[in-house]
Amino acid sequence: MGERSKMLLRRPTLVRPLIRQFHNEDTAGLKEKLHELIPKWRHEVNDFKKMHGEKSLGHVSVNQALQGMRDIKSMFWETSLLDSNEGIRFRGLSIPEIQERLPRAPGGEQPLPEALFYLLLTGEIPTEQETRRLSETLARRSEIPKYTKNLIESFPSSMHPMTQLSIAIMSMQSHSRFQKAYESGKLKKGDYWVTTLEDTLDLIAKVPTIAAGIYRCTFHNGSSLWNPADHNSDLAANFSVGLGANYANDPLFKEMMRLYLTIHSDHEGGNVSAHTTHLVGSALSDAYLSLAAGMNGLAGPLHGLANQECLKFQRDMMAQLGPGPYTAEAVRSATWDLLNAGQVVPGFGHAVLRKTDPRYTCQREFALKHFPNDPLFQLVSLQYEVIPTVLTEHGKTKNPWPNVDAHSGCLLQHFNLKEQNFYTVLFGISRTIGVLSQLVIDRALGLPLERPKSVTLHWLKDHFRNHAPDTPKGGAAE
C-alpha cells in the first residue's frame, strides 16, 4: 500500500474532534459507522480514478446535447441505480428485496423510510435497534422554529403547497450547522460530511412537520396544528398523526405511507430534483439551500406533477364510462379515443424503464391485498391489463408499461387524501431522504463543483464543418 493510501485510511483521526463537537447520543452510532466507512470509500474512489480516470464512458451525440442530455453518463450517484429492465435498485437491492429485508414497524409489513435512509447512506441494512434509534432521533428533531410555524400559518391558502414547502425550508437555513461551521473558517474539507449529516437529519425530521402544517393550514383552516411527535413512533406514523385524526387513527394508512415514502425516495441522480440538489450542493451550498432548490425542480409539471395528471386521466375515464363495473373493451375503446384525438396516455412509459415500474407493482400488490373492490383501483387494474396492448398496437411508444405515477394517486384517494395539490409535497418528503443521503456522500468524497461544458448552435455548426460527423471523439465505452 502506497503512502497516500495509508494517509487516506488514517484520515478518520482528523475528523474525530468534530464528531465529538457534534456528538449526540442518538446519532453516535450512525456517525461512527460513517467514520469507519468513509476512508474505505475514499480509498476505493481514488484507486479507481488512478486506474481508469482518463478512459471514456461513451460517445455524446448532438441529439443528446439538444434533447435533455438523456443517457449521458457524466454524474456520480451512489445511492441508487436505475436499470431499464429491473427498475430501481437502492444500494443494489430491488424493491421486493428491501420490502423483505428492511426493518418494519411492530406488526407492520412495509419497510420503514428511516431504515431505507440508513441503507442509502451507509450501504448496509440497519438492525432493528439501529432503526429504532434513528426513528427516535428524527422524532426528537422534528420540532420546527416558531417563526417557521408563523410563516406557514400566514401563507394564503391560494399559494401552491410546493411554494410553501420551499419557502418554509429556506426559512430555517440560518440553523444550518454546516454553514455556521464553514463560516467559522475552521472547518476542514475532509470534515464537511459531519455537519452536512447533522443538517440532513434535521431536514428529514422537520420536512414532514412542515408538510403536515401546510396541509392543515391550506385545506383544513389551520385546525389541529403542530401535534408533537411521539418519540416511540416512526417517521411515517408521526407524519400521519400530523395530517389529522382521520389518518392518526388508521394503521393501514400509516402502512401505505411507509410504502409511499420508501419507494419515492430515490431514482438515480439524473432526475430534476436529485440533479438540482446535487448541482446546488456542489457549490458548497448547505443542505437547506440545496434541498429547497431540488424541491423547486420537483414542483415542475414535468416532474412531480405527473401523478396528478395520471389521476385526472383516471377520473376522466371514470366519468366517460359511467358507474362500474368496467370492462376491458370499454377501457380499450376509451384509450383509443384519447390516442386518436392526438393526446398521450399519462402514467404509461418511462424515460429509462422498459418494463412495468416495480414501484407501480408494489403499490398494485398493496391495493390488491387491502382494497381490491375499490372502484378507482378496479379501473386502474383494468388499465394495467389493457393499455399496454393498445399502446403496442398504436406503435409510437417504446415502453407501453405503467410507471409509479399511474398508481400512487389511487392509493391516496382510497384513504380520502383527495387534495391533489398536496401530492407533490408528499413526493418531496420522500425525495428528501434520497437526495440528502447523496449530499452527505458528496461531502464525504469531496466531490468538486459541477461545471459541464455548454456550446452554442454556432459552435456546433462550426464543429461539424471542421470534423467528420461520423467520428465519435473519446473512443469506445469501457
Buried (B, 14 or more C-beta within 10 A) or exposed (E): EEEEBEEBEEBBEEBBEBBEEBEEEBBEBBBEBBBEBBBEBBBEBBBEEEEEEEEBEBBBEEEBBEEEBEEBEEBEBBBBBBBEEEBBBBBEBBBEEBBEEBBBBEEBEBBBBBBBBBBBBBBEBBEEEBBBBBBBBBBBBBBBBEEBBEBBBEBEEEEBBBBBBBBBBBBBBEBBBBBEBBEEEEBEEBBBBBBBBBBBBBBBBBBBBBBBBBBBBBBEEBEBBBBEBBBEBBBBBBBBBBBBEEBBEBEEBBBBBBBBBBBBBBBBBBBBBBBBBBBBBBEBBBBBBBBBBBBBBBBBEEBBBBBBBBBEBBBEBBEEBEEBEBEEEBBBBBBEEBBEEEEBBBBBBBBBBBBBBBBBBBBBEBBEEBBEEBBBBBBBBBBBEBBBEBBEEBEEBEBBBBBBBBBBBBBBBBBEBEBBEBBBBBBBBBBBBBBBBBBBBBBBBEBEEBEEEEEEEEEEEEEEEEEEEEEEEEEEEE
